[in-house]
Amino acid sequence: MSQSIFVHKVGTKEYGVYAPGLSEATIKNIALDFGLDILKPDGSVDFSKAQEMTLGTIPVPPPIPPPSSIPSDGATNFLVGASLYTDSFSQLVKFLASNPNDPNIKLLTKLDQPTGIWLTGGTPEQVNSQVKSVLKNATGELVTFVVYNIPHRDNGGASSGGAANQDAYEAWIGAIDAAVNDSGNPKVVFIMEPDAIGFASQTQDYAQYEAIQIATDILTQHPNRSVYLDIAMWDSKPDNMITAINFLKTADHLKNVRGWALNTSGYNLDSVCKTFGEALVKAVGGHYIVDTSRNAKGGVAGQWENVPGQGLGAVPLSQPATATFDGNLWIKPPSESDGPNNGNPSAGQFNYNYSVELAKNS
């Protein structure tokens, strides 16, 4: 039994994609990501050209055994005893400062907590400048950066976009790494690519898997980086995520990743998150953190954007760490919209009405 491998060279790098039963849609995504000249003018796959790029066949490898626990950089939980950075330039902070007499000012103040700083695009020079600016303002506080710019981001959803291709993404990640280096390598936390592993698992988008490997390899090169890969809890099945993680860990990838970020921008109750997290860690090792920014009520099945009836969850680092659980954060700024459903603002914009509702229900 054998399968084909597509290989494309860019400079000194050789990209390979090995997978059984690739669909035409997946091959098209690979072609776009790696610049493969195998598409017809109408955008469909020219299989005669694709066949010319196929380097014979290779044996199907045996199943990969479950890996051992992931070594962490220094085996240190950065969150214990940390003072977290609060973004003094956030849309919420600006609103509070400009509207001191707003009738809901006391409710909105509940949302003024340390949250993740989302890095969502721009040129390498722009993201480098953004990271340096945040670290300069942090003055000894621990910053949590959320890296969110993978090609084909959000699978075309409300937060679609991302880097144009793999090379652009690698350059963008490298600029983040350089910014931390140039800032004296303070301790930082990185949350990697919310939703990406879930969509890659569902669509068999091997280019996204490779992008995750590239990004985590770059950002774990210094012991002052604590990196957590987002786990798509909306998939709801730990086994799917375990399979995806084991695939990602081949060829010594993820070896310095601290662990897994659960419930990013989600609504799952603490008890659900911790049951999921303990099962995950038991299977693949590492540690986990939970986004508790909006999970007081547990969500509504099948709804993800600005779900009504929800409330603010436990404030950051209010839940004690354990041997497997590193702590709770507000990865998602709860004052910002998920997308323009039901008259809400576009994704990432300040959402006044929803912020008031979250505060009332906390």
C-alpha positions as CSV (number, residue, x, y, z in Angstrom):
1,M,0.0,0.0,0.0
2,S,1.4,3.4,-0.9
3,Q,0.4,7.0,-1.4
4,S,1.7,10.0,-3.3
5,I,3.7,12.9,-1.9
6,F,3.5,16.4,-3.5
7,V,6.8,18.3,-3.1
8,H,7.5,22.0,-4.0
9,K,10.8,23.8,-3.5
10,V,11.1,27.4,-2.5
11,G,14.7,28.5,-2.4
12,T,16.5,26.1,-0.1
13,K,13.2,24.9,1.5
14,E,11.4,21.8,0.3
15,Y,7.7,21.5,1.3
16,G,6.0,18.1,1.2
17,V,2.4,17.2,1.7
18,Y,1.7,13.5,2.4
19,A,-1.8,12.4,2.9
20,P,-4.2,9.6,1.7
21,G,-7.2,10.6,-0.4
22,L,-6.7,14.3,-0.8
23,S,-9.8,16.0,-2.1
24,E,-9.6,18.5,-5.0
25,A,-10.4,21.3,-2.6
26,T,-7.5,20.4,-0.3
27,I,-5.1,20.1,-3.2
28,K,-6.3,23.5,-4.4
29,N,-5.6,25.0,-0.9
30,I,-2.1,23.4,-1.0
31,A,-1.4,24.9,-4.4
32,L,-2.4,28.4,-3.4
33,D,-0.4,28.2,-0.1
34,F,2.8,27.0,-1.7
35,G,2.5,28.6,-5.2
36,L,2.2,25.2,-7.0
37,D,1.6,25.7,-10.7
38,I,-1.1,23.1,-10.9
39,L,-4.3,25.2,-11.3
40,K,-6.2,25.9,-14.5
41,P,-7.3,29.4,-15.4
42,D,-10.8,28.7,-13.9
43,G,-9.1,27.8,-10.6
44,S,-9.7,24.0,-10.8
45,V,-6.9,21.5,-10.4
46,D,-5.0,20.5,-13.5
47,F,-4.4,16.9,-12.5
48,S,-2.0,16.3,-15.3
49,K,0.4,18.9,-13.9
50,A,-0.2,17.7,-10.4
51,Q,0.9,14.2,-11.5
52,E,4.1,15.6,-13.0
53,M,5.0,17.0,-9.5
54,T,4.4,13.6,-7.8
55,L,7.6,11.9,-6.9
56,G,6.6,8.3,-7.3
57,T,5.2,6.6,-4.2
58,I,6.4,6.0,-0.7
59,P,5.4,3.4,1.8
60,V,2.6,4.3,4.2
61,P,4.3,4.6,7.6
62,P,3.0,2.6,10.6
63,P,0.7,4.3,13.1
64,I,2.5,6.8,15.3
65,P,2.5,5.7,19.0
66,P,1.2,8.2,21.6
67,P,4.1,10.5,22.5
68,S,5.3,11.0,26.0
69,S,4.7,14.2,28.0
70,I,5.8,17.4,26.3
71,P,8.9,18.9,27.8
72,S,8.3,22.6,28.7
73,D,10.8,25.4,28.7
74,G,12.1,25.2,32.3
75,A,8.9,23.3,33.3
76,T,7.7,26.6,34.8
77,N,4.2,27.8,35.0
78,F,4.6,31.6,34.2
79,L,1.1,32.4,35.5
80,V,1.8,31.5,39.2
81,G,2.2,34.7,41.1
82,A,2.2,36.8,37.9
83,S,1.0,40.3,37.5
84,L,-0.9,40.4,34.2
85,Y,-0.7,43.2,31.7
86,T,-3.9,45.2,31.2
87,D,-4.1,47.0,27.8
88,S,-4.4,50.7,28.7
89,F,-5.2,51.5,25.0
90,S,-8.1,49.0,24.6
91,Q,-11.4,50.2,23.1
92,L,-13.0,49.5,26.5
93,V,-10.5,51.6,28.4
94,K,-10.9,54.5,25.9
95,F,-14.7,54.3,26.3
96,L,-14.6,54.3,30.1
97,A,-12.3,57.3,30.0
98,S,-14.4,59.2,27.5
99,N,-17.8,58.4,29.1
100,P,-17.4,58.7,32.9
101,N,-21.1,59.6,33.3
102,D,-22.5,56.7,31.2
103,P,-25.4,55.1,33.1
104,N,-23.8,51.7,32.9
105,I,-20.3,52.8,33.9
106,K,-20.2,50.5,37.0
107,L,-21.3,47.5,35.0
108,L,-18.8,48.2,32.2
109,T,-15.9,48.6,34.8
110,K,-16.4,44.9,35.6
111,L,-14.9,44.1,32.1
112,D,-11.7,46.1,32.8
113,Q,-9.4,43.1,33.4
114,P,-6.2,41.8,31.8
115,T,-7.0,40.2,28.5
116,G,-5.1,38.7,25.6
117,I,-3.4,41.1,23.2
118,W,-4.5,39.9,19.7
119,L,-2.0,40.0,16.9
120,T,-4.2,39.7,13.8
121,G,-2.3,40.9,10.8
122,G,-0.4,43.7,9.2
123,T,3.0,43.6,7.7
124,P,6.0,42.1,9.5
125,E,7.1,45.6,10.3
126,Q,3.8,46.6,11.7
127,V,3.4,43.5,14.0
128,N,7.0,44.0,15.1
129,S,6.2,47.5,16.1
130,Q,3.0,46.5,17.9
131,V,4.7,43.8,20.0
132,K,7.5,46.2,21.0
133,S,5.1,48.9,22.0
134,V,3.1,46.5,24.2
135,L,6.2,45.1,25.9
136,K,7.5,48.6,26.5
137,N,4.2,49.6,28.2
138,A,4.1,46.3,30.2
139,T,6.9,47.4,32.6
140,G,7.4,44.0,34.2
141,E,3.9,42.7,33.8
142,L,3.2,39.4,32.0
143,V,1.8,39.9,28.6
144,T,-0.5,37.3,26.9
145,F,-0.3,37.6,23.1
146,V,-2.9,35.8,20.9
147,V,-1.4,34.9,17.5
148,Y,-4.2,34.9,15.0
149,N,-3.0,35.3,11.4
150,I,-2.8,31.8,9.9
151,P,-3.6,31.5,6.2
152,H,-7.3,30.7,5.6
153,R,-8.1,32.0,9.1
154,D,-11.5,31.1,10.5
155,N,-12.3,28.9,7.5
156,G,-14.0,31.9,5.8
157,G,-16.1,32.9,8.9
158,A,-16.6,36.3,10.5
159,S,-12.9,36.6,11.3
160,S,-11.7,35.3,7.9
161,G,-8.4,36.6,6.5
162,G,-4.9,35.8,7.6
163,A,-1.5,35.8,5.9
164,A,-1.5,35.5,2.1
165,N,0.6,32.3,2.1
166,Q,3.0,30.2,4.2
167,D,6.1,32.3,3.3
168,A,4.3,35.5,4.4
169,Y,3.1,33.8,7.6
170,E,6.6,32.6,8.5
171,A,8.0,36.2,7.9
172,W,5.2,37.6,10.1
173,I,5.9,35.1,12.9
174,G,9.6,35.8,12.6
175,A,8.9,39.5,13.2
176,I,7.1,38.7,16.4
177,D,10.0,36.7,17.6
178,A,12.4,39.4,16.7
179,A,10.3,42.0,18.6
180,V,10.5,40.0,21.8
181,N,14.2,39.4,21.3
182,D,14.8,43.1,20.8
183,S,12.8,43.9,23.9
184,G,15.2,42.0,26.1
185,N,13.3,38.7,26.0
186,P,10.9,39.3,28.9
187,K,8.6,36.4,29.9
188,V,5.6,36.3,27.6
189,V,2.7,33.9,27.0
190,F,1.6,33.1,23.5
191,I,-1.8,31.6,22.6
192,M,-1.5,30.1,19.1
193,E,-4.1,30.4,16.4
194,P,-7.6,30.0,17.9
195,D,-9.7,27.5,15.9
196,A,-7.0,26.5,13.5
197,I,-6.4,23.0,14.7
198,G,-10.1,22.3,14.7
199,F,-10.6,23.5,11.1
200,A,-7.5,21.7,10.0
201,S,-8.7,18.5,11.6
202,Q,-12.1,18.8,9.9
203,T,-10.9,19.7,6.4
204,Q,-7.6,17.8,6.3
205,D,-5.9,21.1,5.5
206,Y,-2.3,19.9,5.9
207,A,-1.0,23.4,5.0
208,Q,-2.5,24.7,8.2
209,Y,-0.9,21.9,10.2
210,E,2.4,22.9,8.7
211,A,1.8,26.6,9.5
212,I,1.1,25.7,13.1
213,Q,4.3,23.7,13.3
214,I,6.4,26.6,11.8
215,A,4.9,29.2,14.2
216,T,5.3,27.1,17.3
217,D,8.9,26.1,16.4
218,I,9.9,29.7,15.9
219,L,8.2,31.1,19.1
220,T,9.5,28.4,21.4
221,Q,13.2,29.0,20.8
222,H,13.7,30.9,24.0
223,P,12.9,29.7,27.6
224,N,11.1,32.9,28.4
225,R,8.3,32.0,26.0
226,S,5.3,30.0,27.4
227,V,3.3,28.8,24.4
228,Y,-0.1,27.2,24.4
229,L,-1.7,25.9,21.3
230,D,-5.4,26.7,21.1
231,I,-7.7,23.6,21.2
232,A,-11.0,24.0,19.4
233,M,-13.4,23.0,22.1
234,W,-16.3,23.6,19.8
235,D,-15.3,20.3,18.2
236,S,-16.4,18.8,21.5
237,K,-14.5,15.6,21.0
238,P,-11.2,15.3,22.8
239,D,-10.3,12.3,20.6
240,N,-10.3,14.5,17.5
241,M,-7.9,17.0,19.1
242,I,-5.7,14.2,20.4
243,T,-5.3,12.8,16.9
244,A,-4.5,16.2,15.5
245,I,-1.9,17.0,18.3
246,N,-0.2,13.6,17.7
247,F,0.0,14.4,14.0
248,L,1.4,17.9,14.7
249,K,4.1,16.4,17.1
250,T,5.7,14.3,14.4
251,A,9.3,15.1,13.4
252,D,9.9,16.6,16.9
253,H,7.5,19.5,16.5
254,L,5.8,21.0,19.5
255,K,8.5,19.7,21.8
256,N,8.7,23.0,23.8
257,V,5.1,23.9,23.8
258,R,3.9,24.4,27.3
259,G,0.4,23.0,26.6
260,W,-3.1,23.8,25.5
261,A,-5.5,26.8,25.6
262,L,-9.2,25.8,26.1
263,N,-12.4,27.6,25.5
264,T,-10.8,30.6,23.7
265,S,-13.7,33.1,23.0
266,G,-16.0,30.3,24.2
267,Y,-18.8,29.8,26.7
268,N,-18.2,26.4,28.1
269,L,-18.6,26.1,31.9
270,D,-15.5,25.6,34.1
271,S,-16.5,22.0,34.9
272,V,-16.8,21.2,31.2
273,C,-13.4,22.8,30.3
274,K,-11.6,21.0,33.1
275,T,-13.0,17.6,32.3
276,F,-11.9,18.2,28.6
277,G,-8.5,19.5,29.7
278,E,-7.7,16.6,32.1
279,A,-8.6,14.1,29.4
280,L,-6.4,15.9,26.9
281,V,-3.4,16.2,29.2
282,K,-3.7,12.5,30.2
283,A,-3.5,11.5,26.5
284,V,-0.8,13.9,25.2
285,G,0.9,15.5,28.2
286,G,1.6,19.2,28.8
287,H,-0.6,21.6,30.8
288,Y,-3.8,23.6,30.0
289,I,-5.3,27.0,30.6
290,V,-8.9,28.0,30.3
291,D,-10.5,31.2,28.9
292,T,-13.2,32.2,31.5
293,S,-14.0,35.6,30.0
294,R,-17.6,34.7,29.1
295,N,-18.4,31.3,30.5
296,A,-20.6,32.0,33.6
297,K,-23.8,30.6,31.9
298,G,-22.5,27.8,29.7
299,G,-23.5,29.0,26.3
300,V,-26.2,27.9,23.9
301,A,-25.7,24.8,21.7
302,G,-24.9,25.7,18.1
303,Q,-24.4,29.4,18.8
304,W,-20.9,31.1,18.8
305,E,-21.2,34.8,18.0
306,N,-22.3,37.2,20.8
307,V,-24.5,34.5,22.3
308,P,-27.3,36.1,24.3
309,G,-27.9,35.4,28.0
310,Q,-24.2,34.9,28.8
311,G,-22.1,36.3,31.7
312,L,-18.6,37.2,32.7
313,G,-16.7,34.2,34.2
314,A,-14.0,34.0,36.9
315,V,-11.6,36.9,36.7
316,P,-8.0,36.1,35.5
317,L,-5.9,33.9,37.7
318,S,-8.6,33.6,40.4
319,Q,-8.6,29.8,40.0
320,P,-5.6,28.0,41.6
321,A,-3.1,26.1,39.5
322,T,-2.7,22.3,39.8
323,A,-0.1,19.9,38.4
324,T,-2.0,19.9,35.1
325,F,-4.0,23.2,35.1
326,D,-1.9,26.3,34.8
327,G,-4.7,28.9,35.5
328,N,-7.6,30.8,34.0
329,L,-7.2,33.9,31.7
330,W,-9.5,36.2,29.8
331,I,-8.0,35.4,26.4
332,K,-10.9,37.0,24.6
333,P,-11.6,40.6,25.5
334,P,-15.3,40.2,26.4
335,S,-16.1,43.8,25.5
336,E,-15.3,43.1,21.8
337,S,-17.8,41.7,19.3
338,D,-17.5,38.2,17.7
339,G,-19.1,39.4,14.5
340,P,-22.0,41.3,13.0
341,N,-24.8,38.9,13.8
342,N,-28.1,40.3,15.0
343,G,-27.0,43.9,14.6
344,N,-23.8,43.5,16.6
345,P,-20.6,45.4,15.5
346,S,-18.1,43.7,13.3
347,A,-15.6,41.3,14.8
348,G,-13.1,42.9,17.2
349,Q,-15.1,46.2,17.7
350,F,-16.4,47.5,21.0
351,N,-19.8,46.0,21.7
352,Y,-21.5,48.2,24.2
353,N,-24.9,46.4,24.6
354,Y,-23.4,43.0,24.8
355,S,-20.8,44.2,27.4
356,V,-23.6,45.5,29.6
357,E,-25.4,42.2,29.3
358,L,-22.3,40.1,30.2
359,A,-21.7,42.3,33.3
360,K,-25.4,42.1,34.4
361,N,-25.2,38.3,34.2
362,S,-21.9,37.9,36.0
